[in-house]
Amino acid sequence: ELAILEETLADAYVTQRCRLVTVVGEPGVGKSRLIHEFLEEHESESVTLRGRCLSYGDAITFWPIAEVVRMAAGIADEDSPETAQKRILDLVDPTDTEREQVAQRVAAAIGLTDAQVPVSELFWGIRRLFEALAEDRPLIVLFDDIHDAAPTFLELIEHIADLSRGAPILLLCVARTELLDTQPGWGGGMLN
């Protein structure tokens, strides 16, 4: 399994494309150990971000993205929405002509604004942010417990995997086998 993860990350780097791998298994089979070992091996050469899907609560569809963005931008709980939005803007290349639109879409997705933005535009903004984060080094995004994810969040993951170009991104998802009951056609390479 570790070799498959290594090969997939190498392929993302060589092809400058996004790759999606899902590690599926029952609790206690070693998913966390495998992921820890893989991430530890690549922490110095990649940007690694983490988000966890929640099984409860309101407005949690994009909760894992909020965790990822807060980690990437260094957003603290006490930061104002304006400060948080500025930090998101700082993540995008200053020469990108769509920089402000990317930051606005991401801010809307994670609840920093009340702006009503179509889901397709939220997806676009998050994908573009991930591509910006992978500009200098490969980006590994770990999404844990995706068996608890909202269907829209799973669509977002597939959107990023299908449409990202010009950036080495590995979307590494971890799930219990229940995911395959609710999402039998789930994309990405599966490690059982």
C-alpha positions as CSV (number, residue, x, y, z in Angstrom):
1,E,0.0,0.0,0.0
2,L,2.9,2.4,0.8
3,A,4.4,1.7,-2.6
4,I,1.1,2.6,-4.3
5,L,1.0,5.9,-2.4
6,E,4.6,6.6,-3.4
7,E,3.9,5.8,-7.0
8,T,0.8,7.9,-7.1
9,L,2.5,10.9,-5.6
10,A,5.4,10.5,-8.1
11,D,2.9,10.3,-11.0
12,A,1.2,13.5,-9.8
13,Y,4.6,15.3,-9.8
14,V,5.7,14.0,-13.2
15,T,2.4,14.7,-14.9
16,Q,1.6,17.9,-13.0
17,R,-1.9,16.6,-12.4
18,C,-4.1,15.8,-9.5
19,R,-4.4,12.2,-8.3
20,L,-7.0,10.8,-6.0
21,V,-6.4,7.8,-3.7
22,T,-8.8,6.5,-1.1
23,V,-7.6,4.2,1.7
24,V,-10.6,2.1,2.8
25,G,-10.8,-0.3,5.7
26,E,-12.5,-1.2,9.0
27,P,-11.4,0.7,12.2
28,G,-8.1,-0.7,13.5
29,V,-6.7,-2.2,10.3
30,G,-3.8,0.3,10.1
31,K,-5.1,3.1,7.9
32,S,-3.8,5.8,10.2
33,R,-0.4,4.1,10.6
34,L,0.0,3.8,6.8
35,I,-1.0,7.5,6.3
36,H,1.3,8.7,9.1
37,E,4.3,6.8,7.6
38,F,3.6,8.1,4.1
39,L,3.1,11.8,5.2
40,E,6.2,11.6,7.5
41,E,8.3,10.5,4.6
42,H,7.2,13.5,2.4
43,E,6.8,16.3,5.0
44,S,10.0,18.1,3.9
45,E,9.3,18.0,0.2
46,S,5.6,18.7,0.0
47,V,2.9,20.9,1.4
48,T,0.7,18.7,3.5
49,L,-2.8,19.8,4.7
50,R,-5.5,18.0,6.6
51,G,-9.2,18.1,7.0
52,R,-11.7,15.8,8.6
53,C,-15.3,15.2,7.6
54,L,-17.8,15.4,10.5
55,S,-20.8,13.2,11.0
56,Y,-22.8,15.8,12.9
57,G,-23.5,19.5,13.0
58,D,-24.9,22.3,10.8
59,A,-23.2,23.8,7.8
60,I,-20.5,21.1,7.7
61,T,-20.4,20.3,4.0
62,F,-17.1,22.2,3.5
63,W,-15.8,21.8,7.1
64,P,-12.7,19.8,5.8
65,I,-12.0,22.6,3.4
66,A,-12.2,25.2,6.2
67,E,-9.6,23.1,8.2
68,V,-7.3,22.9,5.2
69,V,-7.6,26.6,4.4
70,R,-7.1,27.6,8.0
71,M,-4.0,25.4,8.1
72,A,-2.6,26.7,4.8
73,A,-3.2,30.4,5.5
74,G,-2.4,30.3,9.3
75,I,-5.9,31.6,10.2
76,A,-6.5,31.6,13.9
77,D,-9.8,31.3,15.7
78,E,-9.6,34.9,16.9
79,D,-8.9,36.4,13.4
80,S,-11.6,38.6,12.0
81,P,-13.2,37.5,8.7
82,E,-11.4,40.4,7.0
83,T,-8.0,39.2,8.3
84,A,-8.8,35.6,7.3
85,Q,-9.8,36.7,3.8
86,K,-6.6,38.6,3.4
87,R,-4.6,35.6,4.4
88,I,-6.4,33.5,1.8
89,L,-5.7,36.1,-0.8
90,D,-2.0,35.9,0.1
91,L,-2.0,32.2,-0.8
92,V,-2.7,33.0,-4.4
93,D,0.0,34.2,-6.8
94,P,-0.1,38.0,-7.0
95,T,0.2,37.8,-10.8
96,D,-2.9,35.7,-11.1
97,T,-5.6,38.0,-12.7
98,E,-8.3,36.0,-11.0
99,R,-6.7,36.0,-7.6
100,E,-9.5,38.0,-5.8
101,Q,-12.2,35.9,-7.3
102,V,-10.4,32.7,-6.1
103,A,-10.1,34.1,-2.5
104,Q,-13.8,35.3,-2.5
105,R,-15.1,31.9,-3.6
106,V,-13.0,30.1,-1.0
107,A,-14.1,32.6,1.7
108,A,-17.7,32.0,0.8
109,A,-17.3,28.2,0.9
110,I,-15.8,28.3,4.4
111,G,-18.3,30.8,5.8
112,L,-16.2,33.9,6.0
113,T,-18.8,35.9,4.1
114,D,-22.5,35.8,3.6
115,A,-22.1,36.0,-0.2
116,Q,-24.4,33.6,-2.1
117,V,-22.1,31.8,-4.6
118,P,-23.2,28.9,-6.9
119,V,-21.6,25.6,-5.9
120,S,-19.8,25.4,-9.2
121,E,-18.0,28.6,-8.5
122,L,-17.1,27.4,-5.0
123,F,-15.6,24.3,-6.6
124,W,-13.7,26.4,-9.0
125,G,-12.3,28.7,-6.3
126,I,-11.2,25.8,-4.1
127,R,-9.6,23.9,-7.1
128,R,-7.7,27.1,-8.1
129,L,-6.5,27.6,-4.5
130,F,-5.2,24.0,-4.4
131,E,-3.4,24.6,-7.7
132,A,-1.8,27.7,-6.3
133,L,-0.7,25.9,-3.1
134,A,1.0,23.2,-5.4
135,E,2.9,25.8,-7.4
136,D,6.3,25.4,-5.7
137,R,6.0,21.9,-4.1
138,P,3.7,19.0,-4.4
139,L,0.5,19.4,-2.4
140,I,-0.9,16.5,-0.4
141,V,-4.4,17.0,1.0
142,L,-5.6,14.4,3.5
143,F,-9.3,14.2,3.9
144,D,-10.1,11.9,6.8
145,D,-13.4,10.1,7.5
146,I,-14.9,10.7,4.1
147,H,-17.5,8.1,4.8
148,D,-19.2,10.9,6.8
149,A,-18.9,13.5,4.0
150,A,-21.8,15.2,2.4
151,P,-22.5,14.2,-1.2
152,T,-21.5,17.8,-2.3
153,F,-18.1,17.4,-0.7
154,L,-17.5,14.2,-2.5
155,E,-18.5,15.9,-5.7
156,L,-15.9,18.6,-4.9
157,I,-13.2,16.0,-4.4
158,E,-14.0,14.5,-7.8
159,H,-14.1,17.9,-9.4
160,I,-10.6,18.7,-8.2
161,A,-9.3,15.3,-9.2
162,D,-10.8,15.5,-12.7
163,L,-10.1,19.1,-13.6
164,S,-6.8,20.2,-11.9
165,R,-4.0,20.8,-14.3
166,G,-0.5,22.1,-14.1
167,A,0.0,21.3,-10.4
168,P,1.1,18.2,-8.6
169,I,-1.7,17.4,-6.1
170,L,-2.5,14.2,-4.3
171,L,-5.9,14.0,-2.7
172,L,-5.6,11.3,-0.1
173,C,-8.9,10.2,1.4
174,V,-9.4,7.8,4.3
175,A,-12.7,6.0,4.8
176,R,-14.4,3.1,6.5
177,T,-16.0,0.5,4.2
178,E,-19.4,2.2,4.7
179,L,-18.3,4.7,2.0
180,L,-18.6,1.9,-0.6
181,D,-22.2,1.2,0.5
182,T,-23.3,4.7,0.0
183,Q,-21.0,5.6,-2.9
184,P,-20.3,2.4,-4.8
185,G,-18.9,4.3,-7.8
186,W,-16.5,6.4,-5.8
187,G,-13.6,7.6,-7.8
188,G,-9.9,7.2,-7.3
189,G,-7.6,4.3,-6.7
190,M,-8.7,2.2,-3.7
191,L,-6.5,0.7,-1.1
192,N,-8.4,-1.9,0.9
